[in-house]
Amino acid sequence: MEAVVVDAGSKLLKAGIALPDQAPGLVMPSKMKTEVEESEVADGAAAVVEEVVHPVVRGFVKDWDAMEDLLTYVLYRNIGWEMGDEGQILFTEPLFTPKALREQLVQLMFEKFNVSGFYDSEQAVLSLYAVGRISGCTVDIGHGKIDIAPVCEGAVQHVASKRFEIGGTDLTNLFAQELKKSNPSVNVDISDVERLKEQYACCTEDQLAFEAIASTCQPETHTLPDGQVITIEKERYIVGEALFQPSILGLEDYGIVHQLITSVSNVASEYQKQVLENTMLCGGTVSMTGFEDRFQREANLSASAIRPTLVKAPEYMPEDLARHSAWLGGAILAKVVFPQNQHVTKGDYDETGPSIVHKKCF
């Protein structure tokens, strides 16, 4: 039986059989609905209310019961595992995952799911594997966080890495605020704002162009599912600009290109050129119209002696690589670690316990 690869993000869970040249077989929201019994109503009966639970928050698992339910649905209902005949599994892991969470995951897999083999690896390393690199730097703009991770010969340089507690969800909220200012009479559901952001958000070529956009932007009208009509003008540009000017989000910090360069400056000098010249953009947000061009333009203008150069996806890899890069890298790695018995086995787990994950998965 082929190994299964799972990439559980704050917004989407990607899972599937390890086939490195194909997109994940399952992409679904990382959320569960639970029924909560509320206080008694007038006739004495208890009212049952559905509650949406998000097991993963800003990259890390926060609700293990909900995560177990979600993985049960994914592995038995979708992947096709059968009770008593579970296979091997590889998980992607975000930057700076606490040791306790790694141990909880391996414990869940062996004690609740009875897997025959387990491995996990950091998303930055896996994303680079997907484009045929073992050294480089990933700029991963996820739903709930941004990770900047230099990688040297397959190892994340944690001392030089950076994590920011902002991501796509914060950009959606910013977009919602801006739309409300220009459309005060329209009430837009946040899920509709998310879709509008994906459809309309884009980047200007530089900061000067952004500052001039108010007088040059042509308004567009969009009819919402409920029939309301909303006008979108300069708001579409503020989402991307916030990544280059975090002050828009109320943050006193440098933009994303500057953060990348300062991060790599903390890598050993002999690796800096190789790392910066193999920069990879990951996450759904980076597919925003104009983002890659703006990123490269800012990189070319930087004062750094070595300038970041973006890696292009190989032609043989699936389209939309940036969204699935960690999963695809996981599928590549699964073809190596399990056949070569480099993974955590049931025997390893029984002998050592959950801490075995730190010795065998790195």
C-alpha positions in Angstrom: 0.0 0.0 0.0 1.3 3.4 -1.0 2.0 6.0 1.8 -0.5 8.8 2.5 0.7 12.4 2.7 -1.3 14.9 4.8 -0.7 18.7 4.8 -3.1 20.2 7.4 -3.2 24.0 7.2 -5.4 26.5 9.0 -7.7 26.9 6.1 -7.3 23.8 3.9 -6.3 20.2 4.5 -4.6 18.4 1.6 -4.3 14.7 1.6 -3.7 11.8 -0.8 -1.7 8.9 -1.9 2.0 9.8 -2.4 2.1 10.5 -6.2 4.7 13.2 -6.7 3.6 14.3 -10.2 0.0 14.9 -9.2 -1.9 17.4 -7.1 -3.3 16.0 -3.8 -6.3 13.8 -4.3 -8.3 15.6 -1.6 -8.4 19.3 -0.8 -11.0 20.3 1.8 -11.6 23.0 4.5 -9.8 22.3 7.8 -12.9 22.5 9.9 -15.5 20.3 11.6 -19.1 20.8 12.6 -20.1 19.7 16.0 -23.5 19.7 17.7 -23.7 21.5 21.0 -26.6 21.1 23.3 -27.8 24.4 24.7 -30.0 25.2 27.6 -33.6 24.0 27.6 -36.1 26.0 25.5 -39.7 26.8 26.5 -41.2 23.3 26.1 -38.4 21.6 28.1 -36.5 20.2 25.1 -32.8 21.0 24.7 -31.9 23.1 21.6 -29.1 21.6 19.5 -26.8 24.1 17.8 -24.2 23.4 15.2 -20.8 24.8 15.9 -17.9 25.1 13.5 -14.6 24.0 15.0 -11.2 24.8 13.5 -8.7 22.2 14.7 -5.7 24.1 13.2 -5.1 27.7 14.1 -2.3 29.7 12.6 -0.6 26.5 11.5 -0.7 24.6 14.7 -3.2 22.0 16.0 -5.2 23.5 18.8 -8.1 21.0 19.2 -6.9 17.4 19.1 -10.4 15.8 19.4 -11.5 17.7 16.3 -8.3 16.8 14.5 -8.9 13.1 15.3 -12.4 13.4 13.8 -11.2 15.2 10.8 -8.4 12.7 10.1 -10.9 9.8 10.6 -13.1 11.3 7.9 -10.1 11.9 5.6 -8.3 8.5 6.0 -11.2 6.1 6.2 -13.9 7.8 4.2 -11.8 9.4 1.5 -8.4 7.7 1.2 -9.9 4.3 1.7 -8.1 2.9 4.7 -9.8 0.1 6.5 -9.8 -0.6 10.2 -7.0 -3.0 11.1 -5.3 -2.4 7.7 -3.9 1.1 8.1 -0.9 2.1 6.1 2.0 4.5 6.4 1.6 8.3 6.7 3.7 11.4 6.3 2.7 14.8 7.7 4.1 18.2 6.7 5.1 20.4 9.6 5.1 24.2 9.9 8.1 26.2 11.0 8.8 26.2 14.8 6.3 23.4 15.6 6.6 22.8 19.4 8.1 19.4 20.4 5.0 18.6 22.4 2.8 18.9 19.3 5.0 16.6 17.3 4.8 14.0 20.1 1.0 14.4 20.3 0.7 13.8 16.5 2.9 10.6 16.5 1.0 9.4 19.6 -2.4 10.0 17.8 -1.2 8.1 14.7 0.0 5.0 16.5 -2.5 4.8 19.3 -5.7 5.9 17.6 -5.0 5.1 14.0 -2.7 2.1 14.4 -0.5 3.3 11.4 2.2 0.9 10.3 4.7 3.8 9.7 5.0 7.5 10.4 7.2 10.4 9.3 7.0 14.2 9.4 9.1 16.9 7.8 9.2 20.6 7.7 7.2 22.4 5.0 10.1 24.6 3.9 12.2 21.5 3.1 9.4 19.8 1.3 8.5 22.8 -0.8 12.0 23.0 -2.1 12.0 19.3 -2.8 9.0 19.9 -5.1 11.2 22.2 -7.3 14.2 19.9 -7.2 16.2 21.9 -4.6 17.8 21.0 -1.3 19.0 24.5 -0.5 17.0 27.7 -0.8 14.6 29.9 1.1 10.8 29.6 1.2 8.5 32.5 1.8 5.2 30.8 2.8 2.2 33.0 3.1 -0.4 30.8 4.7 -3.9 31.4 5.9 -2.8 32.2 9.5 0.9 32.8 9.3 3.9 33.8 7.2 7.0 31.6 7.5 10.4 32.6 6.1 12.7 29.7 6.3 16.2 29.4 4.8 17.2 25.8 4.1 20.8 24.6 3.6 21.3 21.1 2.3 17.9 19.9 3.4 18.1 21.4 6.9 16.0 24.4 8.0 18.2 27.1 9.5 16.0 27.9 12.5 18.3 30.6 13.9 17.7 32.6 10.7 14.0 31.7 10.2 11.1 34.1 10.9 7.5 33.5 11.6 4.8 36.2 11.6 1.4 35.7 13.1 -0.4 37.3 10.1 -1.6 35.6 7.0 -4.4 35.4 4.5 -7.1 35.6 7.1 -5.8 39.0 8.3 -5.7 40.2 4.7 -9.3 39.1 4.2 -10.3 41.1 7.3 -8.4 44.2 6.0 -10.2 43.8 2.7 -13.5 43.6 4.5 -12.8 46.8 6.4 -11.9 48.7 3.3 -14.9 47.5 1.4 -17.2 48.6 4.3 -15.7 52.1 4.2 -16.6 52.5 0.5 -19.8 50.5 0.6 -21.3 51.4 4.0 -24.8 50.2 3.2 -23.8 46.8 2.0 -23.4 43.9 4.4 -21.0 41.3 3.1 -20.4 37.9 4.7 -16.8 37.1 5.4 -16.9 34.1 3.2 -18.0 36.3 0.3 -15.2 38.7 1.1 -12.8 35.8 0.9 -14.0 35.0 -2.6 -13.9 38.7 -3.6 -10.3 38.9 -2.4 -9.3 35.8 -4.5 -11.1 37.3 -7.6 -10.0 40.9 -7.4 -7.0 41.5 -5.1 -3.8 42.4 -6.9 -0.5 44.2 -6.5 0.7 47.5 -8.0 4.2 47.5 -9.5 5.7 49.6 -6.7 4.8 51.9 -3.8 4.5 55.0 -6.0 2.0 53.3 -8.2 0.0 52.3 -5.1 0.0 55.9 -3.8 -1.3 57.1 -7.2 -4.0 54.4 -7.5 -6.8 56.4 -5.8 -7.0 58.8 -8.8 -6.5 56.3 -11.5 -8.4 53.1 -10.4 -11.5 52.3 -12.4 -14.4 51.1 -10.2 -16.0 47.7 -10.9 -19.3 46.5 -9.6 -19.9 43.0 -8.4 -23.3 41.4 -7.6 -23.2 39.3 -4.4 -25.1 36.0 -4.1 -27.9 37.7 -2.2 -28.4 40.3 -4.9 -26.6 43.2 -3.2 -24.3 45.2 -5.5 -20.8 46.2 -4.3 -18.3 48.6 -5.8 -14.7 47.7 -5.8 -12.0 50.3 -6.5 -8.6 50.9 -4.9 -9.5 48.3 -2.1 -8.3 45.5 -4.4 -4.7 46.9 -4.2 -4.5 47.3 -0.4 -4.4 43.5 0.2 -1.1 43.0 -1.6 0.4 46.3 -0.5 0.0 45.3 3.1 2.6 42.6 2.6 5.1 45.2 1.4 4.0 47.9 3.8 2.9 46.2 7.1 2.0 49.5 8.6 -1.3 49.2 6.7 -2.1 46.3 9.0 -1.0 48.4 12.0 2.4 46.6 12.3 5.6 48.4 12.9 7.7 46.2 10.8 9.5 45.9 7.4 8.0 44.5 4.3 8.3 40.9 3.2 11.3 41.3 0.8 13.3 43.1 3.5 12.4 40.4 6.0 13.6 37.7 3.6 17.0 39.4 3.1 17.6 40.0 6.8 16.7 36.4 7.5 19.2 35.0 5.0 21.9 37.4 6.3 21.9 35.3 9.4 22.8 32.1 7.4 26.5 31.1 7.2 28.1 33.3 4.5 29.1 30.5 2.3 25.4 29.5 1.8 23.8 33.0 1.5 24.2 33.2 -2.3 22.8 29.8 -3.0 19.9 30.3 -0.5 18.8 33.7 -1.9 19.2 32.6 -5.5 16.7 29.8 -4.9 13.9 31.7 -3.3 10.5 30.1 -3.5 7.1 31.7 -2.9 4.4 29.4 -1.4 0.8 29.6 -0.2 -2.4 30.7 -1.9 -1.8 34.4 -1.4 1.3 34.4 -3.6 -0.8 33.6 -6.7 -2.4 37.1 -6.4 -2.2 39.0 -9.7 1.0 41.0 -9.8 2.5 39.7 -6.5 5.4 37.7 -8.0 6.4 40.7 -10.3 6.2 43.1 -7.4 8.3 40.8 -5.2 11.0 40.4 -7.8 11.0 44.1 -8.5 11.5 45.0 -4.9 14.2 42.3 -4.6 16.0 43.8 -7.6 15.9 47.2 -5.9 17.3 45.9 -2.6 20.6 47.1 -1.3 21.7 43.6 -0.6 24.9 42.4 -2.4 23.1 39.2 -3.3 19.5 39.7 -4.6 16.7 37.1 -4.2 15.9 35.2 -7.4 12.6 33.3 -7.6 12.6 29.6 -8.5 10.4 28.6 -11.4 8.3 25.5 -11.2 9.5 22.5 -13.3 7.2 21.9 -16.3 6.5 18.3 -15.1 5.0 19.4 -11.8 1.2 20.1 -11.5 -0.1 23.6 -12.1 -0.7 25.8 -9.0 2.5 24.4 -7.4 2.7 27.3 -4.9 -0.5 26.1 -3.2 0.5 22.5 -3.0 4.3 22.6 -2.8 4.7 21.2 0.7 2.3 18.3 -0.1 4.1 17.5 -3.4 7.5 17.6 -1.6 6.0 15.2 1.0 5.0 12.8 -1.8 8.5 12.9 -3.1 10.0 12.3 0.3 7.6 9.5 1.1 9.0 7.6 -1.9 12.4 7.6 -0.1 11.9 7.3 3.6 9.4 4.5 3.7 11.1 2.1 1.2 14.4 2.8 2.9 13.0 2.2 6.4 14.0 5.7 7.7 10.5 6.2 9.2 9.2 5.6 12.7 7.9 2.0 12.9 5.4 0.6 15.4 8.3 -1.2 17.1 10.2 2.1 17.4 7.2 3.7 19.0 6.5 0.9 21.4 10.1 0.8 22.5 10.8 4.5 22.9 7.4 6.3 23.0 6.4 9.6 21.3 9.9 11.1 21.8 11.2 8.8 19.0 9.8 11.4 16.5 12.7 13.8 17.4 15.3 11.2 16.7 14.0 9.8 13.4 12.2 12.8 11.8 14.3 15.8 11.0 
